[in-house]
Amino acid sequence: MSASIDTGLGLPSPKEWAKTGVGYARKAIWAKDPVTQIAVNAVIIVAMMLSSAVGFVVGIPIALFSLGLAGVGVLRLVFGAVM
């Protein structure tokens, strides 16, 4: 027997959550457009700063790593503007 609850919100399945997460992780590491990379990393940094559920132990390293990747995006943007 299986129970199904329809909330009417149209929530995606966990497989779609995973695909979305992997897509944003790829964009954070190396997006085709440097501005996209900077924006995705900025959102990750803000989310880690505002998230009290993640805590300092996990949130700070993720935010610092994301800050470094945002720096890579800025360098790509500057290098692209110079060249």
C-alpha positions in Angstrom: 0.0 0.0 0.0 1.3 3.4 -0.9 0.1 6.8 0.2 0.4 9.9 -1.9 -0.2 13.4 -0.8 -1.0 16.2 -3.3 -0.1 19.5 -1.8 -1.0 21.4 -4.9 2.4 23.2 -4.8 3.9 21.3 -7.7 7.1 20.4 -5.8 9.8 18.7 -7.9 10.9 15.2 -7.2 14.2 14.5 -5.4 15.8 13.5 -8.7 15.0 16.9 -10.1 16.5 18.5 -7.0 19.7 16.6 -7.5 19.9 17.6 -11.2 19.3 21.2 -10.2 22.0 21.1 -7.5 24.5 19.5 -9.9 23.7 22.2 -12.5 24.3 25.0 -10.1 27.4 23.4 -8.8 28.8 23.2 -12.3 27.8 26.8 -12.9 29.6 27.9 -9.7 32.8 26.1 -10.7 33.0 27.1 -14.3 30.1 28.7 -16.2 30.3 29.7 -19.9 29.7 33.3 -18.9 31.9 34.8 -16.0 29.0 36.9 -14.9 26.9 33.8 -14.3 29.7 32.2 -12.3 30.0 35.4 -10.1 26.2 35.5 -9.6 25.9 31.9 -8.7 28.7 32.1 -6.2 27.3 35.3 -4.7 24.0 33.5 -4.1 25.8 30.6 -2.5 27.8 32.9 -0.2 24.6 34.8 0.8 22.7 31.6 1.4 25.5 30.2 3.6 25.7 33.5 5.6 21.9 33.5 6.2 21.5 29.8 6.9 21.4 29.1 10.5 20.6 25.4 9.9 23.9 24.7 8.2 26.0 26.3 11.0 29.5 27.5 11.1 31.3 24.2 10.7 29.9 23.6 7.2 28.8 27.1 6.1 32.1 28.9 6.5 34.2 26.5 4.3 31.5 26.4 1.6 31.3 30.2 1.7 35.1 30.6 1.5 35.4 28.2 -1.4 32.5 30.0 -3.2 34.3 33.3 -2.6 37.4 31.9 -4.2 35.4 30.7 -7.2 33.7 34.1 -7.5 37.3 35.6 -7.6 38.0 33.2 -10.5 34.9 34.6 -12.2 36.1 38.2 -11.6 39.5 37.3 -13.1 37.9 35.7 -16.1 35.7 38.8 -16.6 38.7 41.2 -16.3 40.9 39.1 -18.5 38.1 38.9 -21.1 37.6 42.7 -21.0 41.4 43.3 -21.4 41.8 40.8 -24.3 
